[in-house]
Amino acid sequence: MLTHMAGSNAHSFGQMRMEFTPGWAVGFYFIPFVALWKPYQAMQEIWRASEPNTKESFVLERAPVPGLLPGWWATFLGHNLIARFTWTGRDAHDAQSLIQVNYVVIVSSLATIVASIVAIALVRALARRQDECQKAAEAFRSAQRAAAPAG
């Protein structure tokens, strides 16, 4: 939901031509192999298009993103990879195998916690950024209305 809503918001700001629609920004998560990089690219685009200090479109398209974004994606992928290993060990039948599976489950749980914390930080940062962008867009529209001749 975050990706779709943030993508819709970014499109509404109209600061840059966006390659990914809100629907595709979400849909990429469900396409095998494509899900390894396209959702990250969509989130980069959403971040850039949500720049509160309006810049030229070509500048926004190449603007750097904060380390929080690759951190979010790395923890997201890492969590998913580790979680897959927890399912491969479900058919353990002896005590030693069960202990090893539990170690993997513990690591998976820790990865989930880290990925969740980073995701929360990203959601908060993006929400603040989009709020600032919305306020700047509203101020710009108000200034344009005030400057327009009455008629």
Stockholm file with secondary structure:
# STOCKHOLM 1.0

chainA/1-151         MLTHMAGSNAHSFGQMRMEFTPGWAVGFYFIPFVALWKPYQAMQEIWRASEPNTKESFVLERAPVPGLLPGWWATFLGHNLIARFTWTGRDAHDAQSLIQVNYVVIVSSLATIVASIVAIALVRALARRQDECQKAAEAFRSAQRAAAPAG
#=GR chainA/1-151 SS CHHHHHHHHHHHHCSSCCSSCHHHHHHGGGSTTGGGTHHHHHHHHHHHHTCSSCCCHHHHTTCCCCTHHHHHHHHHHHHHHHHHHHHHTTTCCSHHHHHHHHHHHHHHHHHHHHHHHHHHHHHHHHHHHHHHHHHHHHHHHHHHHHHSCCC
#=GC SS_cons         CHHHHHHHHHHHHCSSCCSSCHHHHHHGGGSTTGGGTHHHHHHHHHHHHTCSSCCCHHHHTTCCCCTHHHHHHHHHHHHHHHHHHHHHTTTCCSHHHHHHHHHHHHHHHHHHHHHHHHHHHHHHHHHHHHHHHHHHHHHHHHHHHHHSCCC
//
